[in-house]
Amino acid sequence: MSRTIEMNPNPLVQYLNKYPHEFTKADLIKYIEDNDIQMVNFRYVGWDLRLKTLNFVINDRSHLDAILTAGERVDGSSLFSFMEAGSSDLYIIPRYKTAFLNPFSDIPAVDILCSYYTKDGVPFESSPEFILRKSHEALKETTGYSFEVMGELEYYVISEKDDLFLAQDQKGYHESSPFCKWGEIRERAMQYISLCGGYIKYSHAEVGNFTKDNFIYEQNEIEFLPTNLEDAADQLIIAKWILRTLAYEYGVTVTFAPKITVGKAGSGLHIHTKLIKDGKTAMISGDSLSDTAKKAIAGYLDLAPSLTAFGNTNPTSYFRLVPHQEAPTNICWGDRNRSVLVRVPLGWSGKNNMIKHANPQEPDIDFNFHDKQTVEFRCPDGSADVHLLLAGLTVAARHGLEMKNALQYAEERYVDVNIFEDENKETLNKLDQLPTSCYESGLRLEAQKDIYMKYGVFTENILDWFINYLKDFDDQNLRAELNDDGDKIMHMVNTYFHCG
């Protein structure tokens, strides 16, 4: 057993002595038989972005083999709003590499994520999960690069007020117990996500912390490690399911909503990206950001207005995207600056010896830190359609690599100052702005939809559906109409409280 497998928390990896992408049907049958598993649950994402479930009690070995071989039928019109009932039958086919031991089920159960196929046995072209796969294939085939991404999943835990050790309002960043009340949910979520195959970097309490109407609102974050594009989407979907299920167990509420009250920190879903070639990062050249990375950034910036269609999908998203906050509104990029749309996080040059300085007893290190470098896209939030957002970012990276003037485009939109200070107004005035409503986001997607359809990645019907869906909110004047009316704002918040 390799050392990496030996320390992997996924029980199937441990038992089968294989990485998930090597799992076969025979492997799953062996694990299920040898470990007295009594149920198999198929999991798949519906149009409301939540995991759906089809439960199977295993009758015998042939029944199990049939389940894992043929999948099952579902009604697509009940899962996807754009499908008509008259021709909506779909197959759900299990993807073996996604199998995990259900951490909640009293009945021993293995859960498997599924893909959608049509009556003809071909992938359902408009399935968000398949669009994500197509986006990655198009990137690899046209540029030679593969894509690794990861998300920063922010959320609020809401519970009855406890007057002991109240954290300071909007000062919850990296707070510890007893001022942080719900670290236990976060820690158990980390454990369960890892057991289910997710790769986590770390977690912590976030800035948002306030009390209202005898309830405590506490913001937390779980950040993942960069991984293969498709796997990154899977782990975000599973993580949301785990957090909500844990919250239900504890008798509290979890929300990923972008904004839950005025004047307090909203919850984002920042996405870190990394281009890979021949197994090595393409983000660094020497000790600096590579031209490849800058071209990808140009693509993110150029498609940013329409990417909001997938990353900011309800009207409360645009109560988070307001000027003078950490959530971006200006289409620009920079180093470490958290008010820009695309941020290059603090990197490691590879020449430092901080660990030696902190631990004089250690020998000199020879470690390549370049692989840590990512580029962060900061406007998405918890309402995002995870598969389509990541597919859109993949399209944007490829688009940047294909842009003839990408490096100049990126250079003209680089900022290294606080753009909100008076002396930098000239710089601010030159920058394009993100949409300010779902309606505007739909218009921007309409204007750029040909780029998403290139190489057959996005289908026209899915883009048209999204455009109409966003425009139907008719929210271009919503802020003025609400006029800071607290009751109306809270009605809006409650409408989209369990988005994503």
NUVOTI-339929 format. One line per 10 residues: number of its first residue (from 1); their letters; for each residue x, y, z of C-alpha. Coordinates in steps of 0.2 Angstrom, whole numbers, always signed. Layout:
// NUVOTI-339929
NUM	A	X:Y:Z | ...
// end
This chain:
// NUVOTI-339929
1	MSRTIEMNPN	+0:+0:+0 | +7:+17:-5 | +9:+30:+9 | -4:+41:+1 | -17:+27:+0 | -12:+22:+18 | -17:+39:+25 | -32:+42:+14 | -48:+43:+25 | -60:+36:+11
11	PLVQYLNKYP	-65:+18:+18 | -66:+12:+0 | -49:+18:-5 | -42:+10:+11 | -51:-7:+8 | -48:-9:-11 | -30:-1:-10 | -35:+9:-25 | -37:+27:-30 | -55:+32:-34
21	HEFTKADLIK	-52:+34:-52 | -47:+16:-53 | -63:+9:-45 | -72:-4:-56 | -89:-12:-54 | -81:-28:-48 | -72:-17:-34 | -88:-10:-28 | -97:-27:-28 | -82:-34:-18
31	YIEDNDIQMV	-83:-19:-5 | -102:-21:-3 | -101:-40:-1 | -87:-40:+11 | -93:-26:+22 | -111:-31:+23 | -118:-15:+14 | -137:-17:+13 | -141:-2:+2 | -135:+8:-13
41	NFRYVGWDLR	-140:+26:-16 | -139:+34:-33 | -136:+53:-31 | -138:+66:-45 | -140:+85:-46 | -157:+93:-50 | -160:+110:-57 | -162:+117:-39 | -143:+112:-38 | -147:+100:-23
51	LKTLNFVIND	-142:+81:-23 | -157:+70:-27 | -158:+52:-21 | -164:+35:-28 | -163:+21:-14 | -160:+3:-18 | -161:-11:-6 | -149:-25:-12 | -159:-41:-15 | -145:-52:-21
61	RSHLDAILTA	-129:-52:-30 | -137:-52:-47 | -148:-37:-42 | -133:-27:-37 | -124:-31:-53 | -139:-25:-63 | -140:-9:-53 | -122:-5:-56 | -123:-10:-74 | -139:-3:-81
71	GERVDGSSLF	-142:+12:-69 | -161:+17:-69 | -174:+28:-77 | -179:+45:-70 | -191:+59:-75 | -181:+72:-82 | -195:+85:-83 | -196:+84:-64 | -177:+87:-62 | -174:+100:-76
81	SFMEAGSSDL	-186:+115:-79 | -181:+116:-97 | -187:+98:-101 | -205:+94:-108 | -214:+80:-99 | -218:+72:-116 | -200:+67:-120 | -191:+68:-103 | -186:+50:-98 | -167:+50:-94
91	YIIPRYKTAF	-156:+36:-88 | -145:+39:-72 | -129:+29:-74 | -117:+28:-59 | -99:+34:-60 | -89:+21:-50 | -75:+33:-45 | -88:+44:-35 | -93:+29:-23 | -93:+33:-5
101	LNPFSDIPAV	-99:+26:+12 | -114:+36:+17 | -108:+44:+34 | -126:+47:+40 | -136:+31:+35 | -141:+20:+50 | -142:+6:+36 | -125:+3:+29 | -125:+11:+12 | -114:+15:-2
111	DILCSYYTKD	-119:+31:-12 | -113:+34:-30 | -115:+50:-40 | -123:+48:-57 | -123:+55:-75 | -138:+58:-86 | -140:+49:-102 | -154:+50:-115 | -166:+36:-122 | -153:+33:-135
121	GVPFESSPEF	-139:+29:-122 | -129:+45:-126 | -124:+58:-113 | -138:+71:-111 | -130:+86:-120 | -139:+99:-108 | -134:+91:-92 | -123:+103:-82 | -112:+89:-77 | -109:+84:-95
131	ILRKSHEALK	-107:+102:-100 | -93:+103:-87 | -85:+87:-95 | -86:+94:-112 | -78:+111:-107 | -63:+101:-100 | -61:+91:-115 | -61:+106:-126 | -48:+115:-116 | -37:+99:-116
141	ETTGYSFEVM	-39:+96:-135 | -37:+114:-141 | -23:+120:-129 | -15:+105:-121 | -18:+111:-104 | -29:+103:-91 | -38:+112:-77 | -38:+110:-58 | -49:+121:-47 | -56:+122:-30
151	GELEYYVISE	-69:+132:-20 | -70:+142:-4 | -87:+137:+3 | -94:+151:+14 | -110:+148:+24 | -119:+155:+40 | -125:+144:+54 | -140:+151:+63 | -144:+146:+80 | -153:+153:+96
161	KDDLFLAQDQ	-144:+166:+105 | -132:+161:+118 | -126:+176:+129 | -110:+167:+134 | -94:+172:+125 | -102:+182:+111 | -90:+186:+97 | -88:+204:+92 | -100:+210:+77 | -91:+207:+60
171	KGYHESSPFC	-75:+202:+69 | -77:+183:+68 | -62:+180:+56 | -52:+164:+62 | -61:+165:+79 | -59:+150:+91 | -71:+142:+104 | -80:+147:+114 | -82:+163:+104 | -85:+152:+89
181	KWGEIRERAM	-100:+142:+93 | -101:+130:+78 | -84:+124:+75 | -89:+107:+79 | -101:+106:+64 | -87:+113:+53 | -75:+100:+59 | -87:+85:+57 | -91:+91:+40 | -72:+91:+36
191	QYISLCGGYI	-71:+73:+42 | -86:+68:+32 | -82:+76:+16 | -65:+68:+17 | -73:+51:+20 | -83:+54:+5 | -68:+58:-6 | -66:+77:-5 | -49:+85:-3 | -49:+99:+10
201	KYSHAEVGNF	-36:+112:+13 | -43:+119:+29 | -58:+127:+37 | -60:+142:+49 | -73:+154:+56 | -76:+169:+44 | -79:+187:+47 | -98:+187:+47 | -104:+186:+65 | -120:+195:+72
211	TKDNFIYEQN	-135:+193:+83 | -153:+197:+77 | -170:+194:+84 | -163:+182:+97 | -153:+172:+85 | -134:+171:+82 | -128:+171:+64 | -110:+164:+63 | -101:+163:+47 | -89:+149:+43
221	EIEFLPTNLE	-79:+143:+28 | -72:+126:+21 | -58:+128:+8 | -53:+114:-3 | -37:+109:-12 | -36:+111:-31 | -41:+95:-40 | -47:+89:-56 | -60:+100:-63 | -74:+87:-63
231	DAADQLIIAK	-70:+81:-45 | -69:+98:-39 | -88:+100:-43 | -92:+84:-35 | -84:+88:-19 | -93:+105:-18 | -110:+97:-21 | -107:+84:-8 | -100:+96:+5 | -116:+106:+4
241	WILRTLAYEY	-127:+91:+7 | -116:+86:+22 | -117:+103:+30 | -136:+104:+28 | -138:+86:+35 | -127:+90:+50 | -136:+106:+53 | -152:+97:+53 | -145:+84:+66 | -139:+98:+77
251	GVTVTFAPKI	-156:+108:+76 | -149:+123:+68 | -150:+131:+50 | -136:+132:+37 | -137:+144:+23 | -126:+147:+8 | -136:+163:+2 | -126:+177:-4 | -133:+190:+7 | -144:+187:+22
261	TVGKAGSGLH	-146:+205:+29 | -140:+222:+25 | -123:+229:+32 | -116:+212:+36 | -104:+201:+27 | -111:+190:+13 | -106:+173:+8 | -95:+170:-7 | -89:+155:-17 | -72:+160:-23
271	IHTKLIKDGK	-65:+149:-36 | -46:+146:-37 | -39:+140:-54 | -23:+132:-60 | -18:+126:-78 | -8:+111:-79 | +3:+103:-93 | +13:+87:-92 | +8:+86:-74 | +16:+102:-69
281	TAMISGDSLS	+9:+119:-65 | +9:+132:-79 | +5:+147:-68 | +23:+151:-64 | +38:+156:-75 | +54:+157:-65 | +48:+166:-49 | +34:+176:-58 | +17:+174:-64 | +18:+166:-81
291	DTAKKAIAGY	+11:+173:-98 | -1:+158:-98 | -8:+163:-81 | -10:+181:-87 | -19:+175:-103 | -31:+165:-93 | -34:+180:-82 | -38:+190:-98 | -51:+177:-102 | -59:+178:-85
301	LDLAPSLTAF	-60:+197:-86 | -67:+197:-104 | -81:+184:-99 | -84:+190:-81 | -100:+199:-85 | -108:+184:-92 | -100:+172:-79 | -111:+180:-66 | -126:+171:-75 | -119:+155:-68
311	GNTNPTSYFR	-111:+161:-52 | -123:+174:-46 | -141:+167:-50 | -153:+176:-39 | -157:+195:-35 | -149:+194:-18 | -132:+190:-26 | -132:+208:-31 | -134:+215:-13 | -117:+207:-10
321	LVPHQEAPTN	-109:+214:-26 | -108:+232:-20 | -94:+245:-21 | -82:+247:-6 | -83:+229:+0 | -72:+214:-2 | -85:+207:-15 | -79:+214:-31 | -89:+225:-43 | -75:+231:-55
331	ICWGDRNRSV	-68:+220:-69 | -49:+221:-64 | -36:+210:-57 | -21:+212:-45 | -10:+204:-32 | -17:+200:-15 | -29:+215:-16 | -46:+207:-10 | -57:+221:-19 | -52:+215:-37
341	LVRVPLGWSG	-62:+203:-47 | -47:+191:-51 | -34:+190:-37 | -17:+182:-37 | -15:+176:-19 | +1:+177:-9 | +13:+165:-17 | +29:+156:-12 | +44:+161:-22 | +53:+145:-18
351	KNNMIKHANP	+68:+155:-11 | +62:+158:+6 | +67:+148:+21 | +54:+154:+33 | +52:+136:+41 | +71:+136:+45 | +70:+153:+53 | +55:+147:+64 | +63:+130:+68 | +81:+132:+69
361	QEPDIDFNFH	+83:+113:+72 | +77:+109:+55 | +89:+106:+40 | +88:+118:+25 | +74:+114:+14 | +73:+110:-5 | +55:+111:-9 | +46:+118:-24 | +32:+130:-18 | +27:+135:-36
371	DKQTVEFRCP	+13:+122:-36 | +4:+131:-23 | +1:+146:-35 | -17:+149:-40 | -28:+162:-48 | -44:+167:-39 | -61:+172:-46 | -70:+181:-33 | -87:+186:-38 | -97:+170:-37
381	DGSADVHLLL	-108:+165:-22 | -117:+151:-14 | -132:+153:-27 | -120:+147:-41 | -124:+132:-52 | -107:+124:-48 | -106:+113:-64 | -110:+128:-76 | -99:+140:-66 | -84:+129:-67
391	AGLTVAARHG	-88:+125:-85 | -89:+144:-89 | -72:+147:-80 | -65:+133:-91 | -72:+141:-107 | -65:+158:-100 | -47:+151:-98 | -47:+143:-115 | -54:+159:-122 | -40:+169:-114
401	LEMKNALQYA	-27:+157:-121 | -35:+160:-139 | -36:+179:-137 | -24:+188:-149 | -21:+203:-137 | -23:+193:-121 | -7:+200:-113 | -11:+218:-117 | -29:+216:-111 | -23:+209:-95
411	EERYVDVNIF	-10:+222:-92 | -23:+236:-95 | -34:+229:-81 | -20:+226:-68 | -22:+237:-53 | -10:+239:-38 | -19:+253:-29 | -34:+255:-18 | -46:+260:-32 | -59:+267:-20
421	EDENKETLNK	-47:+281:-14 | -50:+298:-21 | -33:+299:-29 | -37:+284:-39 | -53:+289:-46 | -46:+290:-64 | -41:+272:-63 | -58:+267:-56 | -67:+276:-70 | -58:+266:-84
431	LDQLPTSCYE	-63:+249:-77 | -79:+240:-84 | -92:+235:-71 | -100:+218:-66 | -119:+217:-69 | -129:+225:-55 | -144:+213:-57 | -150:+196:-64 | -158:+205:-78 | -142:+213:-83
441	SGLRLEAQKD	-132:+197:-81 | -144:+189:-93 | -141:+202:-106 | -123:+200:-104 | -124:+181:-107 | -135:+184:-122 | -121:+195:-129 | -107:+183:-126 | -116:+166:-128 | -107:+162:-145
451	IYMKYGVFTE	-91:+160:-135 | -99:+147:-123 | -106:+137:-138 | -89:+136:-147 | -83:+118:-149 | -100:+112:-144 | -97:+115:-125 | -113:+124:-120 | -129:+120:-129 | -140:+135:-136
461	NILDWFINYL	-156:+129:-127 | -147:+129:-110 | -140:+146:-113 | -157:+153:-119 | -166:+145:-104 | -153:+154:-92 | -155:+170:-101 | -174:+170:-100 | -173:+164:-82 | -162:+178:-77
471	KDFDDQNLRA	-171:+192:-86 | -188:+186:-79 | -182:+192:-62 | -185:+210:-69 | -174:+216:-55 | -164:+230:-64 | -172:+243:-52 | -174:+232:-37 | -163:+242:-25 | -172:+258:-28
481	ELNDDGDKIM	-189:+249:-26 | -184:+241:-10 | -177:+258:-4 | -169:+250:+12 | -186:+243:+18 | -181:+230:+30 | -196:+220:+29 | -196:+219:+10 | -177:+215:+10 | -180:+201:+23
491	HMVNTYFHCG	-194:+194:+12 | -182:+193:-3 | -169:+185:+8 | -181:+172:+14 | -186:+168:-4 | -169:+163:-8 | -163:+157:+9 | -159:+139:+3 | -152:+143:-14 | -139:+132:-22
// end
